[in-house]
């Protein structure tokens, strides 16, 4: 959450600069670089989660042995949910930078209602509520992330991802993030 907030602020800043310059090509490059950074970060988090995280969960965490399966499911679904949310950050940031607050507000309202629906579904379910909660929350995260990706890809030509890497601009973005 901390990382997403800081990186989102960096995305917003660099997107706003290019929007202010009215340079769509530069905005596309900055957007693609940010998505590339998030993909790299997502891969690192996935590797760390699946190695150190799983080791820590199963070797150091204390939980009832009969809940080991549920705990591992929740961990995996939480990692997936985190990565999906993290990868949607540049898409949310471009919506905010372009000041499309209605889109952001409506998607947030739908997300809140979906999460409310999860609360009601948990009360009516006879399945393992912990696993069900994690699975449904993961589905909401993926659905919201897909919405942002589809919306931005459809309405903003500069949001069509292609791999782009610029070491100087990468350093500038990471440097700004570090100061943030």
One Martini backbone bead per residue (centre of mass of N, CA, C, O) as a GRO file, in nm:
protein
  180
    1UNK     BB    1   0.059   0.062  -0.022
    2UNK     BB    2   0.296   0.250   0.003
    3UNK     BB    3   0.415   0.197  -0.279
    4UNK     BB    4   0.164   0.279  -0.442
    5UNK     BB    5   0.145   0.572  -0.345
    6UNK     BB    6   0.424   0.667  -0.441
    7UNK     BB    7   0.401   0.574  -0.739
    8UNK     BB    8   0.146   0.733  -0.806
    9UNK     BB    9   0.270   1.013  -0.766
   10UNK     BB   10   0.480   0.982  -0.988
   11UNK     BB   11   0.293   0.934  -1.220
   12UNK     BB   12   0.128   1.192  -1.199
   13UNK     BB   13   0.360   1.389  -1.243
   14UNK     BB   14   0.467   1.285  -1.525
   15UNK     BB   15   0.198   1.305  -1.670
   16UNK     BB   16   0.136   1.607  -1.620
   17UNK     BB   17   0.375   1.720  -1.769
   18UNK     BB   18   0.301   1.600  -2.055
   19UNK     BB   19   0.021   1.723  -2.070
   20UNK     BB   20   0.117   2.020  -2.044
   21UNK     BB   21   0.296   1.989  -2.316
   22UNK     BB   22   0.135   1.821  -2.533
   23UNK     BB   23   0.298   1.524  -2.540
   24UNK     BB   24   0.207   1.218  -2.651
   25UNK     BB   25   0.473   1.068  -2.692
   26UNK     BB   26   0.592   1.118  -2.408
   27UNK     BB   27   0.352   0.998  -2.255
   28UNK     BB   28   0.381   0.716  -2.368
   29UNK     BB   29   0.667   0.665  -2.259
   30UNK     BB   30   0.604   0.712  -1.961
   31UNK     BB   31   0.390   0.500  -1.939
   32UNK     BB   32   0.558   0.253  -2.032
   33UNK     BB   33   0.773   0.282  -1.815
   34UNK     BB   34   0.585   0.247  -1.573
   35UNK     BB   35   0.486  -0.033  -1.648
   36UNK     BB   36   0.767  -0.161  -1.650
   37UNK     BB   37   0.826  -0.107  -1.354
   38UNK     BB   38   0.580  -0.267  -1.244
   39UNK     BB   39   0.660  -0.538  -1.366
   40UNK     BB   40   0.927  -0.562  -1.220
   41UNK     BB   41   0.813  -0.534  -0.934
   42UNK     BB   42   0.618  -0.775  -0.957
   43UNK     BB   43   0.837  -0.990  -1.000
   44UNK     BB   44   0.987  -0.944  -0.737
   45UNK     BB   45   0.748  -0.994  -0.547
   46UNK     BB   46   0.689  -1.280  -0.642
   47UNK     BB   47   0.961  -1.407  -0.573
   48UNK     BB   48   0.964  -1.326  -0.271
   49UNK     BB   49   0.693  -1.461  -0.196
   50UNK     BB   50   0.769  -1.760  -0.311
   51UNK     BB   51   1.002  -1.773  -0.104
   52UNK     BB   52   1.025  -1.607   0.163
   53UNK     BB   53   0.720  -1.595   0.226
   54UNK     BB   54   0.667  -1.902   0.243
   55UNK     BB   55   0.873  -1.965   0.452
   56UNK     BB   56   0.765  -1.778   0.672
   57UNK     BB   57   0.480  -1.890   0.687
   58UNK     BB   58   0.568  -2.209   0.740
   59UNK     BB   59   0.812  -2.155   0.968
   60UNK     BB   60   0.717  -1.885   1.159
   61UNK     BB   61   0.431  -1.898   1.168
   62UNK     BB   62   0.135  -1.889   1.377
   63UNK     BB   63  -0.091  -2.166   1.341
   64UNK     BB   64  -0.319  -2.380   1.296
   65UNK     BB   65  -0.270  -2.674   1.133
   66UNK     BB   66  -0.571  -2.693   1.007
   67UNK     BB   67  -0.508  -2.392   0.853
   68UNK     BB   68  -0.285  -2.417   0.631
   69UNK     BB   69  -0.446  -2.410   0.369
   70UNK     BB   70  -0.584  -2.136   0.414
   71UNK     BB   71  -0.328  -1.967   0.450
   72UNK     BB   72  -0.208  -2.028   0.167
   73UNK     BB   73  -0.441  -1.920   0.001
   74UNK     BB   74  -0.439  -1.633   0.110
   75UNK     BB   75  -0.156  -1.565   0.026
   76UNK     BB   76  -0.183  -1.608  -0.282
   77UNK     BB   77  -0.427  -1.414  -0.322
   78UNK     BB   78  -0.283  -1.163  -0.208
   79UNK     BB   79  -0.058  -1.147  -0.413
   80UNK     BB   80  -0.237  -1.126  -0.662
   81UNK     BB   81  -0.391  -0.874  -0.572
   82UNK     BB   82  -0.148  -0.687  -0.539
   83UNK     BB   83  -0.044  -0.703  -0.831
   84UNK     BB   84  -0.298  -0.604  -0.972
   85UNK     BB   85  -0.310  -0.330  -0.829
   86UNK     BB   86  -0.027  -0.234  -0.906
   87UNK     BB   87  -0.066  -0.254  -1.226
   88UNK     BB   88  -0.302  -0.022  -1.215
   89UNK     BB   89  -0.165   0.248  -1.137
   90UNK     BB   90  -0.109   0.390  -1.415
   91UNK     BB   91  -0.411   0.397  -1.494
   92UNK     BB   92  -0.515   0.565  -1.259
   93UNK     BB   93  -0.317   0.802  -1.300
   94UNK     BB   94  -0.420   0.890  -1.582
   95UNK     BB   95  -0.704   0.958  -1.493
   96UNK     BB   96  -0.618   1.178  -1.293
   97UNK     BB   97  -0.440   1.350  -1.486
   98UNK     BB   98  -0.708   1.384  -1.682
   99UNK     BB   99  -0.956   1.442  -1.494
  100UNK     BB  100  -1.146   1.161  -1.454
  101UNK     BB  101  -1.340   1.150  -1.184
  102UNK     BB  102  -1.590   0.986  -1.261
  103UNK     BB  103  -1.449   0.722  -1.320
  104UNK     BB  104  -1.315   0.692  -1.046
  105UNK     BB  105  -1.573   0.709  -0.874
  106UNK     BB  106  -1.740   0.479  -1.001
  107UNK     BB  107  -1.532   0.255  -0.951
  108UNK     BB  108  -1.529   0.292  -0.642
  109UNK     BB  109  -1.827   0.230  -0.596
  110UNK     BB  110  -1.832  -0.051  -0.717
  111UNK     BB  111  -1.617  -0.166  -0.530
  112UNK     BB  112  -1.773  -0.120  -0.267
  113UNK     BB  113  -2.020  -0.297  -0.345
  114UNK     BB  114  -1.863  -0.558  -0.384
  115UNK     BB  115  -1.759  -0.568  -0.089
  116UNK     BB  116  -2.040  -0.579   0.034
  117UNK     BB  117  -2.120  -0.842  -0.106
  118UNK     BB  118  -1.911  -1.010   0.041
  119UNK     BB  119  -2.027  -0.981   0.323
  120UNK     BB  120  -2.295  -1.122   0.253
  121UNK     BB  121  -2.175  -1.389   0.141
  122UNK     BB  122  -2.040  -1.483   0.403
  123UNK     BB  123  -2.305  -1.515   0.570
  124UNK     BB  124  -2.428  -1.739   0.347
  125UNK     BB  125  -2.195  -1.927   0.384
  126UNK     BB  126  -2.048  -2.279   0.411
  127UNK     BB  127  -1.773  -2.207   0.366
  128UNK     BB  128  -1.465  -2.104   0.386
  129UNK     BB  129  -1.437  -1.777   0.473
  130UNK     BB  130  -1.140  -1.708   0.425
  131UNK     BB  131  -1.114  -1.809   0.135
  132UNK     BB  132  -1.355  -1.660   0.018
  133UNK     BB  133  -1.261  -1.378   0.082
  134UNK     BB  134  -0.996  -1.387  -0.079
  135UNK     BB  135  -1.120  -1.461  -0.354
  136UNK     BB  136  -1.316  -1.219  -0.383
  137UNK     BB  137  -1.107  -0.994  -0.349
  138UNK     BB  138  -0.939  -1.081  -0.591
  139UNK     BB  139  -1.160  -1.046  -0.805
  140UNK     BB  140  -1.200  -0.746  -0.758
  141UNK     BB  141  -0.912  -0.656  -0.821
  142UNK     BB  142  -0.906  -0.767  -1.109
  143UNK     BB  143  -1.157  -0.620  -1.219
  144UNK     BB  144  -1.060  -0.331  -1.168
  145UNK     BB  145  -0.798  -0.354  -1.329
  146UNK     BB  146  -0.934  -0.425  -1.599
  147UNK     BB  147  -1.096  -0.173  -1.627
  148UNK     BB  148  -0.861   0.027  -1.643
  149UNK     BB  149  -0.724  -0.102  -1.886
  150UNK     BB  150  -0.961  -0.086  -2.086
  151UNK     BB  151  -1.027   0.209  -2.068
  152UNK     BB  152  -0.745   0.325  -2.144
  153UNK     BB  153  -0.703   0.166  -2.410
  154UNK     BB  154  -0.960   0.287  -2.548
  155UNK     BB  155  -0.932   0.619  -2.480
  156UNK     BB  156  -0.600   0.593  -2.477
  157UNK     BB  157  -0.338   0.574  -2.685
  158UNK     BB  158  -0.098   0.612  -2.465
  159UNK     BB  159  -0.207   0.321  -2.315
  160UNK     BB  160  -0.045   0.143  -2.512
  161UNK     BB  161   0.148  -0.112  -2.458
  162UNK     BB  162   0.509  -0.097  -2.469
  163UNK     BB  163   0.818  -0.153  -2.459
  164UNK     BB  164   1.009   0.067  -2.236
  165UNK     BB  165   1.352   0.212  -2.202
  166UNK     BB  166   1.492   0.468  -1.976
  167UNK     BB  167   1.742   0.527  -1.766
  168UNK     BB  168   1.708   0.829  -1.695
  169UNK     BB  169   1.402   0.824  -1.640
  170UNK     BB  170   1.410   0.606  -1.429
  171UNK     BB  171   1.584   0.763  -1.226
  172UNK     BB  172   1.387   0.997  -1.194
  173UNK     BB  173   1.146   0.835  -1.086
  174UNK     BB  174   1.293   0.693  -0.851
  175UNK     BB  175   1.396   0.951  -0.718
  176UNK     BB  176   1.118   1.072  -0.660
  177UNK     BB  177   1.016   0.834  -0.494
  178UNK     BB  178   1.233   0.850  -0.272
  179UNK     BB  179   1.152   1.138  -0.176
  180UNK     BB  180   0.852   1.050  -0.117
   0.00000   0.00000   0.00000
